[in-house]
Amino acid sequence: PIAAPKRDLPLHSESYNCPEEYLFDEQEENEWEEMSDSEKTTNYKPQKFKSLRSVPLYNRAIHEEFERCLDLYLCPRVIRKRTTIDPESLIPKIPDPNELKPFPKTLSLEYKGHTGKINSISVSPCGRYLASGGIDGKVFIWEVSTTRILKTFTFDDEVLSVKWNPSFHYLILAIAVETSIYLINPNLRPKFISEATEQLFDKAKQNHAESAAASQKQYSTWNYFSGNTEEYEQGIRVKIEIEHQIKEIVWHPKGDYFATLANRVQTTYQVLINSMSKSKSQKPFGKVKGIVQSVSFHPTKPYFFAVTQKKVFMYNLQKQILGRKYKTQANWINSLKVHPLGDNFLVASEEMGIEWFDMDLGETPYKTVRYQDKGSRCLDVHHSYPLFASGSHDGTINIFHGMAYQDIFQNALILPLKLIQGHKKVQGLGVLT
């Protein structure tokens, strides 16, 4: 700030004991009084007093004090009202976790049988069976309630992914081994489901034989096994061969189509959409925009999600166009899951944890949730309860309450419920699936 200028030193004529030469005579005093205020060189008349006690009161003191009181009285006033806010009203109302039950809290059952790392697990749509595949080349089908092994399939190479068909009318297990996909009818109870599954394979086999002669360019090879082969006796009905190693299998909610994702290959053949009824594979992308990390189908609309390292692309399969692009804050995305209602999807990444996207709010995350030290390795959403879980390399699993409302004016409710610990880390790897 600029300093105020210094005031001039007082003159001799301003002293209460003014020297004689500065005093006015009678003529000068009359002339000074007859002058206007603008003509006067000073606003005072030099005077001389014997002592400081003889100096009278300022003759305009009462007048100026009165004018000051008028200024204060007539000036505009603003009434400032003090707002009283309850501190508890600023805290959002969070429901009690006991009101959000059921959700997993303790270890109930343990399934033992694999001798190496487990790459993938999947629960059947009826909830009675669990399939698991690992690096030891074995696939076990467990009974969920008793942990009993019902079926065992052995392959020469590592099992990369297992996934049950989501349809309640059939019981089909898809297994990915290197560059092959096996579709299996495990012949489990109830019997009418196994019979319906067998009829579905027979019908698909007939369609495949009829369309094999007039088929166009194929991106995969479909081989159906007959009744006199060893594979057929084990339950293997179809073997699909593609060009690259498979990383993931994702079924469409209706159960006829499934997508395959090749492992870290930047090509238009990395993602293929396969049809069981037509025994045919097709590539949905004509251009490559990076290495795809994960894919998923929309539960109700003809949308297909593809995730690269930093972005999420939503394609309209019916119009065959790019519908929308979503931007994440992560540098490496691991997994994507679409909420069962279809208006939200979740992304798991190493740096940002879990990012919740509301497709109606925009292209950026609605909320970011991070409760794990090493980020989120895998992610899954419950189909009927408002729950989702994320696993990390630190060996922990976080259970969250994620309620998505059909009312567009009400935002999703996301709350942490339970931290599950106890998984052992092997060679720096924790929860993988």
N, C-alpha and C positions, 0 to 999 in steps of 0.2 A: 504494500500500500504506500501511497505517496504521503509524506509527512506534511502536516499543516504548516503554513508559513509562520515565521516568528513575528510576534507583535512588536511594534515600535516602543522604544523606551519612553516613559512619561516625561512630559516637558516641565519646565519650571513653572509655567502658568497653571499647571494642574495641581500644584502643591497647595496644601491648606495654609501654609505660611509662605504665600507667594511674594517674591521680591517686589519692591516698590515700582520699579520701572515697568513691570508687566501689568500693573493695575490700571483700570480705566479711570480717566477723569470724567467730569460731568458731561462734557460734550461727546466724548467717545462712547459713554454708556448710553446716551440718548440715541446716537446713530446706530449702535449695535442692536438696540431694542426695536428700532424702526425697520431694520433689515428683515427680509424673509428668511425662512430656514434654508433655502437653497443658496442664498448669498453669503451666509455666515461661514467663516472659515473654521470655527469651532462651535460645538454645541453646548458650551459652558461659558460662564463669565468668571474671569480670575477674581479670587477673593483672598482675604488675609485674616487669619484668626490667631489668637494668642497661643492657644494650645489645641491639641486634638480633641479634648473634651468639649471644646466650644463649637465644634463642627455640628451644625444642625442635621436633622433627618432629611434624607433625600425627599424633595418636595413632590416627586411624581411616584413615590413608592406605593401609596394606596391606589392611585389610578392604574398603574401597571398591574398590580395584583388583582384588581377588579377585572381588567381586560383578560388576564390569564384565566380567571375563574369562568368568564364567559366563553372563552375558547374551549375549556374542558367540558362545559355544560352543553354547548352546541355541537361538539364534534360527534360524528356517527359512532355508534357502539355496536359491537358484535358479541352476542351471547354465546359462549362456548359451553356446550353441554358435554359433560363427561359421560362416556359410554361405559357401562358396566357389563363385562362379558364373563360368563362362567368358564373357567379354564377347562372343565370337563366337557363342555360343549364343543371345544376345538378338536378333541380327540375323536376319530371316527368310531362308530359303534361296531365292535367286532364280536361276532357270536362266540359263545363258549364252545371249545372243541368237543365237549361231551354232547352238544346238541347236533354235531355234524357226523355222528357215527352212522353207519359202520365204516371203519377204515382199519387197515392192518396195524397192529401194535407190537405183537410179540411173535417169536418164532414158533410156528405150529408144527410143520412137517419139513422133513429134509429128504431129498431124493438123491441117493447115492448109486453110482453105477459107472459113470464115465471115468476114464483113467487120465484124461488130459483136459485142456481148456475147452469150455463149452462156448460155442460161437452163437447159438441161436436156440430160443425156446418159443413155444407157441401153445396156446390153450384152445381146445376145440370150441366151437360156438355153443355146444350144449353144456360146457363146463365140466364134463366128466373126465376128459383125457388131456394129458399134457405130452407134447412131443419135444424132444431135445436132440440136438446134434452137435458134435464136437470135433476136435482135431484128431481124435482116435479113429475116425471113420465110421462111427456107430451112431445109429438113430434109435432112441428108446421112446416107446409110447407107454406112459405111466397112467395108472388110475389115480386121479387127484386125491380122492378121499383116503386111499390106503397106501399110497406110494409103491404099489405093486407094478412090476414091469409086465405089460401085456404082450407087447410085440418088440422084436429087435431086428433091425436091418443093418447089415454090415457092408461097407463099401471100401474100395481099394484106396481112395483118396480122402482128403479132409472134407467134412460136411460143413458147408459155409452158411446155409440158411435152411430153416424148416418153417413152413407156414400152413395152417389149416385153412381150408376153404370156408369162408364166413357164412355160407348158406346153411340153414337149419335142416334143409331137405336132403342133404348129402353129407357124406363123411369122406373127404378127400384130403390127403396130405401131400403137399408139394415139397420136394427135397432138392436142394441145389448142391451138386458135387462137382467142383472144378468147372468144366464147360457144359455139364449135363444137368437136366432137370428131370426128376422122376415124379410122376403122379401115381399115387398109391391108394388103393382101396384096402384099408386094414382089416375089413370084415369084423367089425366090433359091434356090440349091441347098441341100440335095438336092431333086430334083424331086418325090419322093413326098410330101415335107412340104408343098410348095406345092399339090399336088393335094388333099391332105387339108384344107388350109386353105380352098381354094376350095369343097370339098364342105361344109365347116362353114358358110360364108357362104350357100351356096345353101339349106341346110336352115333356117338362121335366117331367111332371106328368106321362105320358105314359111310358117313359123310366124307371122311378122309379118303376112303377108297374110291368114291365116286368123283371127287374133285382132284384127285392126284394126277389124272391124265391131262386135264385142262388147267392146271395151276400155272400161275404167273411166277414171277421171280420170288424165291423163298429166301427168307433171312434165317431160317432154322430148319432142322430136319426132325420130323415127327415119326417115331417108330412105335407101333402098337404090338404088344406081345400076345401071342395066341395061347390057348389053354394047355398045350403040351410042352411049355418051356418052364425052366426053373424060376425065371423071374415072375411068371404069371402065378405060380404056386405060392410065391412069397407075398403076392399082393400087388406087385408092380404092374401097372397097366400101360403106361406110356413113358417113353424116354425121348426127351427133346434135346437136340444137340444145337448149340450156338457156337459162335466163333471165339468169344472171349470168356475169361473166367467170371463167374457170377458172384456178385456181392450180396444181393438182396432180392427177395421175392415179395411182391405186394399184390394182394388180391383186390379186385373190385368188390364192393359190398354185395352186389347181386350174385357173385360167384362164378360167372361165365368167363370173365377176362381176368388176366393177371399180368403184371408188369415185371420184367426182369431188368436188373441193373448190373452192368459189368463193372469190374473193379478197376478204377483209376485208368480208364482208357478214354482219351478225348477223340471220339469219333461219333458219327451219326448212328452207328449201330450199338452204342453203349446202352441205350434204353430201347427195349422192345416190348410191345403190347401183344399178348398172345390170347387167342380165343380157343377155348376148349371145344365148343360146338362146331367150329369151322376147321379146327386143327391147323391154324394158320397164325403166322407172326407178321407183324408190321412195325415199322419204325415211325414214331410220331413226329420226329424232328427232321427237318431238311437242312438245318444249319446248327453248328455247334457253338455254344456261347460259354464254354468252359467245361471242366470235368464235373459231372453230376455226382453229388454226394448222397442224395436220398430222393425218393419219389413217393407219391401218394395220390390216391384217387379221392375225389370229393364224394361224400356219402350220398348226396341226393341230386347233384347237378353234373352235367357232362364236362367237368373240369378236371384237369390233371396238373399236379404240382411237381415241379422239378427244382431241386436245390443245388446251386453251385457253392463255391467256398464262401461267398459273401452275399449272394442274392437269392431271392425266391421268385420263380417264374410260374405264373398260372396260365395254362393253356386251355382254350375251349376246343375240345375234341370234335364237337359237332360242327362248328364253323371252321375248324382247323386254322385258328389264329391265336396269336399271343394276347391273352386277355388283360393281364396286369403284371406289374413288376413291383416287388416289395424289397425294401432296403433294410438290412440288418446292421447292427453295430459290431458284429463279430468279424473276425478274420478267418475263422475256420468253423463251418457248420458241420455237425455230426449227424443230426437226425431231424425229421419233420413229422408231425402228427396233426391230422385234422380233427377238430372237435366233432363229436357225433351230430350236433345240430347243424353244422356246416357254415356258420358265420364267423368262426374263429379257427385259427391254427397256431400251433406251438412249434418253436424252433429251439433245438438244443445245440450249444456251442461250447468250445473250450474256454473262451475268455468271458463271455457275458452270461453264462449259465443258461437260463430259459427265458426266451422272449415270447410274449403273448401278443399275437396280432389280431386285431379286430378288422375284418375286411371292409366294414362300413365306415370306419373312422379315418382310414388313410393308408399310406404305404409305409409308415414307420411303426415301430412297436408301440402297442398300447401300454404295456408294462413289462419291466424286466425284473426277473426274480433270480437272485444268486445267493445260495446258502451253502455252497460247497467250495472247498479250497482249490480244487483242480478242474473246475468247470463240469459240464454235464456230458457224459459219454453216450448215454442212451435215454430214451424218453418213450412213455406210453400213456395213453388216455383210456380210462375205463369207459365201456360202451353204455352202461346203464346208470352208474353212480357218478356224481360230480367230483371225480377224483382223477388226478394224474400224478405220475411218479417219474423221478429222474435218478439215474445212477451215475456214479463218478468213479474215476480211477483211484480215489482215496478210499474206496471200499464202503462208501455210505450210500444210502438210498433215502431221498426226501419224498415224503408223501404230502401232497397239496390238495386243498379243497378248491376246485375251479368251477364255479357256477356261472354258466352263460345263459342269459335270459333271452326269451324271444321278443321281449319288448325292446324296441330299438332305442328308447330313451333311457334305458337302464344299463349301466356299464357292468362288465363282468366282475364277480367277486372272487379274489384270489387270496387264499390264506394258507400258511404253512401249518401242517397238522402233526407230523411225526418224523423224527430222524431215526432211521433204522441203521444200526451199526453191527459189526461182527463179521463181515465178509473179509476173508483173508486176501491180501494182495500177493500175487505171484508174479515175479519178474516185473514189478512196477505196474501191473494191471490189476484193476479192481473189478467193478461191476461192468460187464460187457453187454448184457442184453436183459 
